């Protein structure tokens, strides 16, 4: 009886620990800094979008932006100011 309980507890621990492996997915992040080509100054509030999908971001006061929860693959970014 005690052996069955120990086995059941061990099985539950192994299943709980492996659930991340079963349900986990790889997600990536694109980040960068938008700057003026001539002065090299950061551009705040520039819009960065990913071509073909409706994800994007606006740069902060330092020109920095990031877009999260992306599948790992190659994307084309489009900037507007």
Secondary structure as the mmCIF struct_conf table of DSSP 4:
data_model
#
loop_
_struct_conf.conf_type_id
_struct_conf.id
_struct_conf.beg_label_comp_id
_struct_conf.beg_label_asym_id
_struct_conf.beg_label_seq_id
_struct_conf.end_label_comp_id
_struct_conf.end_label_asym_id
_struct_conf.end_label_seq_id
HELX_RH_AL_P HELX_RH_AL_P1 UNK A 2 UNK A 23
STRN STRN1 UNK A 28 UNK A 33
STRN STRN2 UNK A 35 UNK A 35
TURN_TY1_P TURN_TY1_P1 UNK A 37 UNK A 39
STRN STRN3 UNK A 42 UNK A 42
TURN_TY1_P TURN_TY1_P2 UNK A 44 UNK A 45
STRN STRN4 UNK A 47 UNK A 50
TURN_TY1_P TURN_TY1_P3 UNK A 51 UNK A 52
BEND BEND1 UNK A 53 UNK A 54
STRN STRN5 UNK A 56 UNK A 58
TURN_TY1_P TURN_TY1_P4 UNK A 61 UNK A 62
BEND BEND2 UNK A 63 UNK A 63
STRN STRN6 UNK A 64 UNK A 70
BEND BEND3 UNK A 72 UNK A 73
STRN STRN7 UNK A 77 UNK A 80
#
